[in-house]
Amino acid sequence: MVSVLGWVAGACVAWAVVASMLIVGELRKRGVHISFFWLRLLIPRYVAEYAERTREESGRTGPLFYHAVVPINAALVVAVIALFLKWR
């Protein structure tokens, strides 16, 4: 059971990484300078900036924001559940 949860958490992380890279691409199209040297550290800032810019443009938060935030939170919850089951 724990290994299945590990795979689910890994899939969620992969989903969040792909969504984050798509967000970086969208921000580059909008003329935002992206620091590839600090990319891992600045991803949360870029995700927040994407949400803000899309809200300004259309009045709604862009869909990629949810594709980045929801799976990373799901991965955290699944990992905590897996750790709980392993130590139980």
ABEGO torsion letter per residue (X at the ends): XAAAAAAAAAAAAAAAAAAAAAAAAAAAAAGBBBBAAAAAAAAAAAAAAAAAAAAAAAGBBBAAAAAAAAAAAAAAAAAAAAAAAAAX
